[in-house]
Each structure stands twice: as structure tokens, then as C-alpha cells.
Amino acid sequence: MNALLHTGFTGGKRVRPVRQTEMSECGLACLAMIASAFGLDVDLGSLRRQFEPSMRGASLKSLIAIADRLGLYSRAVKLPIEELRNLQVPAVLHWDLNHFVVLEQVRRGKALIHNPDGRSRWYGLGELSNHFTGVALELRPGEKFVRARQRNRLKLSQLWGRMTGLKRALAQTLVLSLVMQAFVLASPYYMQVAIDSALPALDNNLLSVLALGFGLFTIINTGASLLRSFVLLSAGSALSYGISSNVVHRLFRLPISWFEKRHVGDILSRFQSVAPIQQALTQGAVGAVIDGALALLTLALMFLYSAGLALLAVVALGLYAAIRAISFAVQRDSQQSVIVASAREQSTLIESLRGIVTLRLFNREATRHRQWQNRLVDSMNAGIRLARISIWQDTSNTLVFGLENILSIWLAIGFVISGGFSVGMVFAYVAYKSQFLGRAASLIDQGIAFGMLGLHLERLSDIALADQDVGCAQPALPRLPLKGRIELREIRYRYSPTDPFVLDGINLLVDAGEHIAITGPSGGGKSTLIKIILGLIEPHSGEVLIDGIPLKRFGYGNYREQAAAVLQEDHLFAGSIADNIALFNETPEVDQIAIAAKAAAIHDEIMQMPMGYETLVGDMGSSLSGGQKQRLLLARALYLRPKLLVIDEGTSHLDSLRESTVNTAISNLGATRVVVAHRFETIRLAQKIFVMSQGKLSMPTTKEASMVESL
């Protein structure tokens, strides 16, 4: 890295913070901030689809490579904290040895830092030195840099898909709401006539007629309100179900790598964005139309009573609208902080519950509890900041409309004294004004709520706009019977375009019915190779052939229906043993469940359990031993009678006798078997043995082969 040389270039407009979504994309988020500051307005999702980040994080070298493809000149520098003011800004800083942030400016001994985790604030140089590692990346536009807008936004219409009946329900709600508003408009006039006509004349008959007429009107209004509530309940439930179903449908079809890069709590928190969208599209949309129409009508009536008083109300409303508009950006950021902080707290709690045995074993419950408390404090502080904004808004609302009400009454009573108003007109005008201000303020609030939908759509877009798994996106193909011949040709794979290849030119041929074993050091790429064989991930180059046919032409759906696997990260689900073996098949084959369990050498143990195959396995199999879990997972795979069986350390918890029994039963199936193992008891049973090392697959050396033969 070169010494620092200040060139005087200080960048473009202010940096707009970008919040990272995946665990390891802080560097990409920093580049999105800086590119936007220079004129390339791009969202993080578009960058992610163009430059897939590595699950292992980004290096400075990878950031330079991505910046170059964006048309940004870059220069890595190493500098002491005292020279930070000479850095070209905006710039990327290496932070806490494992993170990247954006430096926007240095002023008066303080630095403005935008952290992709969602925090933007000023740091004193002393505090900054506790985080800054001394490495920075200067960036500026090059000749190939193009100023443009590249944003792929999720549209509301994409969420509810082909839902039917929504427009009809909204139309019914609108009609019923108009009936209700007619009552609202007529009520003040009832008060005016009663006070100005019936009361001075002491006319009980007129008063009774007015009461009877408006009483009937009240009954009609109540009925309309009841029907409207039921229609909104039905439409809201249908819309919420439709959106949630569509989002989960998409979620279940995303690539495996998408889930590996995100926390469970963050994924779950995104579904909380469905509720405000449903609220806005049902009650909010109809309410906005009604509030707008009623506000205009009541304002017109107010002008008929007094133009001066009406203008006073309009001015007060304008002040309220200005306050909401000024505080919108801060409110939106605070709302986003609440969502993200809550997701982190939820993720920490879920991970702690899943790993409670580990925490107990290492006596780390208190440490983990403190970590969760810190996340909870962050979530509560974010909620407090949002609540403070609401308090200031409510206070401003009370002050503005309170002063307006005092002035309006003072002026209106003055008109009565001077003879321009009657007492009934004062009551009617105040009622109309209250309706106008209430409806108009509600209309402004709905506008703010619709503005906030962008935040919720951004969170859902991470699911809705992500590319589907290639197998799920593929249309149904004619079913081809699987014989079990697998061939890999020059397979290469890496976690991101800037990472080294985990698999580098793999060639493999497995004949139908053949049994091969793959071994090698941990972290050598064996599990990644297995996922490519199963079609769970796509290689960056090379070809997978099934029975001599490229996998894409054979059909991912056809292939997965006839192949089965037991992987290291496989799970059991809450339910009975029979449910887990048949994987909750709606029409399970009871006899085949027992046959699969016998082949996996667990049938006898199941029959000794209190409820046999209906015994509950607990959360993720918590009531079973490690060996029992593995044999149940194996039984699940054998239940399918697969033509290809892939096992990744699937018998590591079994003793030699049970493993021998299982292997004998599997060999009788005649299926092609690909086994990843470290135990020689498992490896020596294979017809062929391959060693995976440094991204290469090869036959074992003479010494390695003799070791297996001797066992």
C-alpha cells in the first residue's frame, strides 16, 4: 500500500446510508454508498445480483476488483489516525479487523462514519482509533464510470399476484364508507337546526321529527359501519394470506446459498412487513379516498360559514403537514433501525435456544445471556428513539391544533356578538372544522404510511426479487427413469467471483449401481462436491451429466424425485417417527416405512418405544440419540427407493456392527452410491476410492490404498 497523498478531490453529494442484508456484504454496501454519492444510484440488491458476495466475507482485493468493474478508480492506503483528514472522501475504512465502513467527512476532530449495520454517527478521533485498523480505500470516478439510476424496486402488485375479489371488496368498502360519511356531514346540521329553530320556538314537534329522522339515519349508519367492518376483515385477511403465501412460496424456492448468508431472525422479521402493507392496501387505501373527499366537502362547507375561519384551519393543517414532512426521513430511519435491531435480538435468541446444550456444556449461559441483553438493549433503544419522534409529533399536533381551536372559538364567538353568526352556526362550524382537521390530518398520516411502505417493500424485495433456485425455476419436463450413471466434467466452483476455486477442474465418472467413496482432509470441498452432484448448487463452469444427459435437460425435479441423500446438515422435524421417515407425505406407504426402517437398522428400537412409529421425535429430533437420528435420516432416504444414494458422513455415529448391517442392506438395493467419509470402516467397502485435496479429486496413492486394504 502506498503512503497517503492528498489530491484534493472530495467526492460528490452527501452519502446515503445503505444497510447490509447478508452477513458478509458490508463491503458491497460500502461500494453502493460511494457509487451513489458519485452519481450511480444503485440499490444493494442489484449490486448483489451482479457481484455475488462470498459467504466468507470480502477482502480489500475483492472490493478493488468490484470497484474497477463499476468504473471507480481505487487506491489502498495505510495511514495513522492523525492523517485521516487528508483522505479522499467518501472512502472505505477497514473496521474492527472484520468489517468495512464509509467515511464521509472529517471536521473539527470528528469523523462522520456510515456503518452498513445501520448506524451513522460522528466519532471522535480517540474513539475512532479503537475501531479503525489503519487501512483505507480511496475511490473516485474513472472514465468508464456511468452516472445513472439502477434500482430494481418491488411493486405492490407483485405481492398479491393473482388474488381475486380484492377490487370488489374495496369497492364495497368505499360505498359503505360513503354512506357513513353522509351521516357525518349531516350531524352538525341537525345540531344547528335544533339550536337555532326548535329551541327558540320551543317547538317540540319539530324537535321530535328531527330526532326521529336522525335516529333512523343513525341506524343506517350503524348498519353500514358493521358491514364495512366485516368486509374489511374479510378483505384484509384474504390479502394478508395472499401476500404471506406468495412471499413464502418464493422463499421456499430460493437457492441454498441465500439461506446460508442470512440469520434466521432477520428472515422471520421480514414477514412483519406484510402487516403494514395489508393495512395500507385495505383500510389505508379506502380511508385515504374517503378522508380526502370528506376533507374537501367539509372545507367547502366551512368556507360557506366563514372564509376567515376556514383559512385559519388550513394554515394549522399546513403547519402539521410541514412537521410530518420534515420528520419523515428521521422517522423512516428510526423505523428501519427498530426492525433490524429486533431481528438481531431475535436471531441471537433463536441461536441460543438451538445451541443450549453447547452453552450448558461450556458453562457459557451467562455470557450468552449478556450478549442477548445487549441485543435487547439495542432493540429497546431503537424503539425509544422512534417513540421520541412520535412524542414530538403528537406534541406539535396538540400545540398547533390547540392554538387553532382557541383562535377559532374566539373569532366565532366574536362573530356571534357582532351579529354575523348564530349560536347554532358556531356549533355546526366547530363540528365541521373538527371533521375537516381530523380527516385531513388522517389523510396526511396515510400519506406518511404509504411513504413508509417503501421501507417494507425494500425488506420484502430481498425475498421477492432474489433469483430462484435453478431447479425450482425450471418448467416441468417429461419424466425420465434414472439409471444412476453420474458424470462430472471439468467442474469448477468458488463462493464468489473473487474467491479462489474450492473445486478446480473435477472429473468423475460413476457407473450405474457403482459404490464409490470420497475422502480427504476437512474443508477440502467434499460437501460442496456432493451438493453439486445433487443439483443443490450450480458450478461456475463444467457440466453434470445424469445417464449421459446434462442435468438441466434431465430435469432437476425428475432427478430429485429419484435420488436421495443424507447430508451433514439434515434435520428431523417435529412430528412422529413415521411422519419423518415419509417426510410428511400426505399418503404414506406404511409398509415401505417399516422396510426403510429395517434397512436402516432402527426398526427394532422403534418398536420398543411406547408408541412405536407414532412416537414423537421432539424439536429437531431432540428426544433421540445421535445414532438414532442418523438412522432415521437414512431411513427417510431409503423410503424413496432411490436409484442414487448420496451419504455425507451419514454413518459417523454408528458402531461398526450397525454400520455393517446398514451397508449390507443398502447394497441390496442396487442403487448407485456416493459416500463421503473419513472412517476406514466405511471407505473400504467402496468399489472405488477417491481423495479430495486442494480442489482436486484423484485416486489414492499406493500407500493410502494399502492402508485401506490392510483394514
Solvent accessible surface area in square Angstrom, and as a share of the most:
residue,aa,sasa,rsa
1,M,136,0.61
2,N,92,0.47
3,A,84,0.65
4,L,31,0.16
5,L,123,0.61
6,H,90,0.40
7,T,87,0.51
8,G,44,0.43
9,F,85,0.35
10,T,87,0.51
11,G,22,0.21
12,G,51,0.50
13,K,135,0.57
14,R,176,0.64
15,V,7,0.04
16,R,99,0.36
17,P,73,0.46
18,V,15,0.08
19,R,44,0.16
20,Q,33,0.14
21,T,32,0.19
22,E,6,0.03
23,M,89,0.40
24,S,13,0.09
25,E,1,0.00
26,C,11,0.07
27,G,0,0.00
28,L,5,0.03
29,A,0,0.00
30,C,0,0.00
31,L,0,0.00
32,A,0,0.00
33,M,1,0.00
34,I,0,0.00
35,A,0,0.00
36,S,4,0.03
37,A,2,0.02
38,F,8,0.03
39,G,27,0.26
40,L,8,0.04
41,D,28,0.15
42,V,2,0.01
43,D,24,0.13
44,L,15,0.07
45,G,15,0.14
46,S,24,0.16
47,L,1,0.01
48,R,30,0.11
49,R,86,0.31
50,Q,97,0.43
51,F,4,0.02
52,E,73,0.33
53,P,13,0.08
54,S,5,0.03
55,M,61,0.27
56,R,178,0.65
57,G,26,0.25
58,A,35,0.27
59,S,61,0.40
60,L,37,0.18
61,K,166,0.71
62,S,9,0.06
63,L,1,0.00
64,I,61,0.31
65,A,43,0.33
66,I,18,0.09
67,A,0,0.00
68,D,96,0.50
69,R,150,0.55
70,L,18,0.09
71,G,7,0.07
72,L,3,0.01
73,Y,101,0.38
74,S,38,0.24
75,R,61,0.22
76,A,18,0.14
77,V,0,0.00
78,K,122,0.52
79,L,7,0.03
80,P,70,0.44
81,I,34,0.17
82,E,107,0.48
83,E,67,0.30
84,L,1,0.00
85,R,163,0.59
86,N,51,0.26
87,L,5,0.02
88,Q,11,0.05
89,V,23,0.13
90,P,5,0.03
91,A,0,0.00
92,V,1,0.01
93,L,0,0.00
94,H,42,0.19
95,W,7,0.03
96,D,62,0.32
97,L,141,0.70
98,N,124,0.64
99,H,31,0.14
100,F,10,0.04
101,V,0,0.00
102,V,0,0.00
103,L,0,0.00
104,E,15,0.07
105,Q,56,0.25
106,V,38,0.22
107,R,128,0.47
108,R,226,0.82
109,G,41,0.39
110,K,107,0.45
111,A,0,0.00
112,L,13,0.06
113,I,1,0.00
114,H,5,0.02
115,N,9,0.04
116,P,0,0.00
117,D,16,0.08
118,G,26,0.25
119,R,146,0.53
120,S,51,0.33
121,R,105,0.38
122,W,85,0.30
123,Y,15,0.06
124,G,26,0.25
125,L,53,0.26
126,G,57,0.54
127,E,68,0.30
128,L,0,0.00
129,S,55,0.35
130,N,116,0.60
131,H,54,0.24
132,F,17,0.07
133,T,40,0.23
134,G,11,0.10
135,V,22,0.13
136,A,1,0.00
137,L,0,0.00
138,E,2,0.01
139,L,3,0.01
140,R,102,0.37
141,P,22,0.14
142,G,14,0.13
143,E,162,0.72
144,K,171,0.73
145,F,15,0.06
146,V,97,0.56
147,R,158,0.58
148,A,40,0.31
149,R,152,0.55
150,Q,83,0.37
151,R,52,0.19
152,N,75,0.39
153,R,127,0.46
154,L,8,0.04
155,K,136,0.58
156,L,48,0.24
157,S,63,0.41
158,Q,94,0.42
159,L,3,0.01
160,W,58,0.20
161,G,42,0.41
162,R,230,0.84
163,M,49,0.22
164,T,128,0.75
165,G,26,0.25
166,L,20,0.10
167,K,176,0.75
168,R,160,0.58
169,A,16,0.13
170,L,43,0.21
171,A,54,0.42
172,Q,82,0.37
173,T,0,0.00
174,L,60,0.30
175,V,91,0.52
176,L,30,0.15
177,S,0,0.00
178,L,92,0.46
179,V,53,0.30
180,M,32,0.14
181,Q,16,0.07
182,A,45,0.35
183,F,43,0.18
184,V,26,0.15
185,L,36,0.18
186,A,27,0.21
187,S,36,0.23
188,P,6,0.04
189,Y,123,0.47
190,Y,64,0.24
191,M,80,0.36
192,Q,32,0.14
193,V,25,0.15
194,A,18,0.14
195,I,39,0.20
196,D,49,0.25
197,S,50,0.32
198,A,4,0.03
199,L,114,0.57
200,P,94,0.59
201,A,70,0.55
202,L,144,0.72
203,D,54,0.28
204,N,113,0.58
205,N,119,0.61
206,L,58,0.29
207,L,78,0.39
208,S,68,0.44
209,V,99,0.57
210,L,27,0.13
211,A,48,0.37
212,L,123,0.61
213,G,38,0.36
214,F,36,0.15
215,G,31,0.30
216,L,103,0.51
217,F,53,0.22
218,T,58,0.33
219,I,119,0.61
220,I,103,0.52
221,N,24,0.12
222,T,82,0.47
223,G,31,0.30
224,A,8,0.06
225,S,37,0.24
226,L,103,0.51
227,L,101,0.50
228,R,53,0.19
229,S,62,0.40
230,F,119,0.50
231,V,28,0.16
232,L,12,0.06
233,L,117,0.58
234,S,74,0.48
235,A,6,0.04
236,G,4,0.04
237,S,62,0.40
238,A,52,0.40
239,L,0,0.00
240,S,35,0.23
241,Y,164,0.62
242,G,9,0.08
243,I,0,0.00
244,S,37,0.24
245,S,48,0.31
246,N,55,0.28
247,V,3,0.02
248,V,47,0.27
249,H,102,0.46
250,R,64,0.23
251,L,13,0.07
252,F,146,0.61
253,R,76,0.28
254,L,6,0.03
255,P,36,0.22
256,I,67,0.34
257,S,25,0.16
258,W,17,0.06
259,F,72,0.30
260,E,70,0.31
261,K,11,0.05
262,R,11,0.04
263,H,72,0.32
264,V,84,0.48
265,G,0,0.00
266,D,20,0.11
267,I,16,0.08
268,L,82,0.41
269,S,2,0.01
270,R,8,0.03
271,F,46,0.19
272,Q,105,0.47
273,S,1,0.01
274,V,6,0.04
275,A,60,0.47
276,P,43,0.27
277,I,0,0.00
278,Q,32,0.14
279,Q,89,0.40
280,A,5,0.04
281,L,21,0.10
282,T,0,0.00
283,Q,76,0.34
284,G,1,0.01
285,A,32,0.25
286,V,8,0.04
287,G,12,0.12
288,A,21,0.17
289,V,85,0.49
290,I,5,0.03
291,D,6,0.03
292,G,15,0.15
293,A,42,0.32
294,L,2,0.01
295,A,8,0.06
296,L,129,0.64
297,L,94,0.47
298,T,0,0.00
299,L,36,0.18
300,A,55,0.43
301,L,52,0.26
302,M,0,0.00
303,F,80,0.33
304,L,145,0.72
305,Y,41,0.16
306,S,17,0.11
307,A,53,0.41
308,G,46,0.45
309,L,1,0.00
310,A,0,0.00
311,L,99,0.49
312,L,40,0.20
313,A,0,0.00
314,V,55,0.32
315,V,91,0.52
316,A,5,0.04
317,L,27,0.13
318,G,40,0.38
319,L,97,0.48
320,Y,10,0.04
321,A,35,0.27
322,A,46,0.36
323,I,51,0.26
324,R,22,0.08
325,A,67,0.52
326,I,140,0.71
327,S,22,0.14
328,F,51,0.21
329,A,62,0.48
330,V,87,0.50
331,Q,29,0.13
332,R,51,0.19
333,D,81,0.42
334,S,13,0.09
335,Q,48,0.21
336,Q,29,0.13
337,S,24,0.15
338,V,32,0.19
339,I,16,0.08
340,V,15,0.09
341,A,11,0.09
342,S,34,0.22
343,A,2,0.02
344,R,88,0.32
345,E,28,0.12
346,Q,56,0.25
347,S,7,0.04
348,T,8,0.05
349,L,72,0.36
350,I,40,0.20
351,E,81,0.36
352,S,14,0.09
353,L,115,0.57
354,R,142,0.52
355,G,24,0.23
356,I,73,0.37
357,V,116,0.66
358,T,78,0.45
359,L,28,0.14
360,R,152,0.56
361,L,137,0.68
362,F,125,0.52
363,N,117,0.60
364,R,128,0.47
365,E,53,0.24
366,A,61,0.47
367,T,66,0.38
368,R,51,0.19
369,H,91,0.41
370,R,132,0.48
371,Q,66,0.29
372,W,57,0.20
373,Q,74,0.33
374,N,90,0.46
375,R,81,0.29
376,L,55,0.27
377,V,76,0.44
378,D,71,0.37
379,S,19,0.13
380,M,110,0.49
381,N,60,0.31
382,A,1,0.01
383,G,28,0.27
384,I,78,0.40
385,R,118,0.43
386,L,32,0.16
387,A,47,0.36
388,R,145,0.53
389,I,25,0.12
390,S,44,0.28
391,I,107,0.54
392,W,179,0.63
393,Q,15,0.07
394,D,89,0.46
395,T,69,0.40
396,S,24,0.16
397,N,47,0.24
398,T,99,0.58
399,L,108,0.54
400,V,20,0.12
401,F,35,0.14
402,G,31,0.30
403,L,97,0.48
404,E,6,0.03
405,N,59,0.30
406,I,111,0.56
407,L,82,0.41
408,S,2,0.01
409,I,74,0.38
410,W,174,0.61
411,L,59,0.29
412,A,0,0.00
413,I,78,0.40
414,G,32,0.31
415,F,71,0.30
416,V,39,0.22
417,I,142,0.72
418,S,91,0.59
419,G,63,0.61
420,G,55,0.53
421,F,18,0.07
422,S,38,0.24
423,V,81,0.46
424,G,0,0.00
425,M,49,0.22
426,V,15,0.09
427,F,97,0.41
428,A,0,0.00
429,Y,0,0.00
430,V,44,0.25
431,A,28,0.22
432,Y,11,0.04
433,K,5,0.02
434,S,62,0.40
435,Q,56,0.25
436,F,8,0.03
437,L,16,0.08
438,G,42,0.40
439,R,63,0.23
440,A,5,0.04
441,A,13,0.10
442,S,38,0.25
443,L,65,0.32
444,I,36,0.18
445,D,52,0.27
446,Q,46,0.20
447,G,43,0.41
448,I,23,0.12
449,A,43,0.33
450,F,68,0.29
451,G,33,0.31
452,M,19,0.08
453,L,8,0.04
454,G,24,0.23
455,L,0,0.00
456,H,17,0.08
457,L,25,0.13
458,E,71,0.32
459,R,13,0.05
460,L,0,0.00
461,S,19,0.12
462,D,12,0.06
463,I,0,0.00
464,A,23,0.18
465,L,27,0.14
466,A,13,0.10
467,D,93,0.48
468,Q,56,0.25
469,D,14,0.07
470,V,50,0.28
471,G,10,0.10
472,C,57,0.34
473,A,61,0.47
474,Q,44,0.19
475,P,103,0.65
476,A,107,0.83
477,L,64,0.32
478,P,109,0.68
479,R,143,0.52
480,L,65,0.32
481,P,99,0.63
482,L,5,0.02
483,K,149,0.63
484,G,0,0.00
485,R,81,0.29
486,I,0,0.00
487,E,31,0.14
488,L,3,0.01
489,R,113,0.41
490,E,80,0.36
491,I,0,0.00
492,R,76,0.28
493,Y,21,0.08
494,R,64,0.23
495,Y,34,0.13
496,S,2,0.02
497,P,53,0.33
498,T,58,0.34
499,D,27,0.14
500,P,111,0.70
501,F,76,0.32
502,V,23,0.13
503,L,0,0.00
504,D,44,0.23
505,G,16,0.16
506,I,1,0.01
507,N,82,0.42
508,L,9,0.04
509,L,75,0.37
510,V,0,0.00
511,D,65,0.33
512,A,56,0.43
513,G,38,0.36
514,E,18,0.08
515,H,8,0.04
516,I,0,0.00
517,A,0,0.00
518,I,0,0.00
519,T,22,0.13
520,G,11,0.10
521,P,78,0.49
522,S,98,0.63
523,G,81,0.78
524,G,11,0.11
525,G,7,0.06
526,K,13,0.06
527,S,42,0.27
528,T,15,0.09
529,L,0,0.00
530,I,1,0.00
531,K,32,0.13
532,I,1,0.01
533,I,0,0.00
534,L,15,0.07
535,G,1,0.01
536,L,45,0.22
537,I,25,0.13
538,E,64,0.29
539,P,29,0.18
540,H,86,0.38
541,S,51,0.33
542,G,41,0.40
543,E,66,0.30
544,V,11,0.06
545,L,10,0.05
546,I,0,0.00
547,D,33,0.17
548,G,41,0.40
549,I,46,0.24
550,P,31,0.19
551,L,10,0.05
552,K,114,0.48
553,R,167,0.61
554,F,2,0.01
555,G,2,0.02
556,Y,3,0.01
557,G,42,0.41
558,N,16,0.08
559,Y,1,0.00
560,R,77,0.28
561,E,110,0.49
562,Q,18,0.08
563,A,9,0.07
564,A,8,0.06
565,A,29,0.22
566,V,2,0.01
567,L,24,0.12
568,Q,110,0.49
569,E,87,0.39
570,D,44,0.23
571,H,93,0.41
572,L,5,0.02
573,F,105,0.44
574,A,72,0.56
575,G,17,0.17
576,S,6,0.04
577,I,1,0.00
578,A,15,0.11
579,D,54,0.28
580,N,1,0.00
581,I,1,0.00
582,A,7,0.06
583,L,89,0.44
584,F,90,0.37
585,N,70,0.36
586,E,168,0.75
587,T,111,0.65
588,P,61,0.38
589,E,83,0.37
590,V,113,0.65
591,D,110,0.57
592,Q,13,0.06
593,I,8,0.04
594,A,26,0.20
595,I,102,0.52
596,A,2,0.01
597,A,0,0.00
598,K,117,0.49
599,A,17,0.13
600,A,0,0.00
601,A,25,0.19
602,I,1,0.01
603,H,35,0.16
604,D,102,0.53
605,E,36,0.16
606,I,0,0.00
607,M,109,0.49
608,Q,154,0.68
609,M,34,0.15
610,P,133,0.84
611,M,123,0.55
612,G,13,0.12
613,Y,37,0.14
614,E,100,0.45
615,T,24,0.14
616,L,120,0.60
617,V,0,0.00
618,G,28,0.26
619,D,82,0.43
620,M,61,0.27
621,G,0,0.00
622,S,82,0.53
623,S,75,0.48
624,L,19,0.09
625,S,60,0.38
626,G,32,0.31
627,G,13,0.13
628,Q,33,0.15
629,K,66,0.28
630,Q,21,0.09
631,R,11,0.04
632,L,1,0.01
633,L,17,0.09
634,L,2,0.01
635,A,0,0.00
636,R,34,0.12
637,A,4,0.03
638,L,5,0.02
639,Y,14,0.05
640,L,90,0.45
641,R,130,0.48
642,P,6,0.04
643,K,106,0.45
644,L,0,0.00
645,L,0,0.00
646,V,0,0.00
647,I,6,0.03
648,D,3,0.02
649,E,31,0.14
650,G,4,0.04
651,T,10,0.06
652,S,43,0.28
653,H,116,0.52
654,L,10,0.05
655,D,68,0.35
656,S,67,0.43
657,L,140,0.69
658,R,94,0.34
659,E,3,0.01
660,S,59,0.38
661,T,66,0.38
662,V,0,0.00
663,N,19,0.10
664,T,78,0.46
665,A,24,0.19
666,I,2,0.01
667,S,53,0.34
668,N,120,0.62
669,L,80,0.40
670,G,56,0.54
671,A,7,0.05
672,T,0,0.00
673,R,25,0.09
674,V,0,0.00
675,V,10,0.06
676,V,1,0.01
677,A,5,0.04
678,H,82,0.37
679,R,62,0.22
680,F,75,0.31
681,E,74,0.33
682,T,8,0.05
683,I,3,0.02
684,R,114,0.42
685,L,84,0.42
686,A,14,0.11
687,Q,128,0.57
688,K,76,0.32
689,I,26,0.13
690,F,23,0.10
691,V,22,0.13
692,M,0,0.00
693,S,45,0.29
694,Q,171,0.76
695,G,3,0.03
696,K,103,0.44
697,L,27,0.13
698,S,61,0.39
699,M,113,0.51
700,P,28,0.18
701,T,82,0.48
702,T,120,0.70
703,K,153,0.65
704,E,69,0.31
705,A,38,0.29
706,S,59,0.38
707,M,91,0.41
708,V,14,0.08
709,E,145,0.65
710,S,92,0.59
711,L,99,0.49
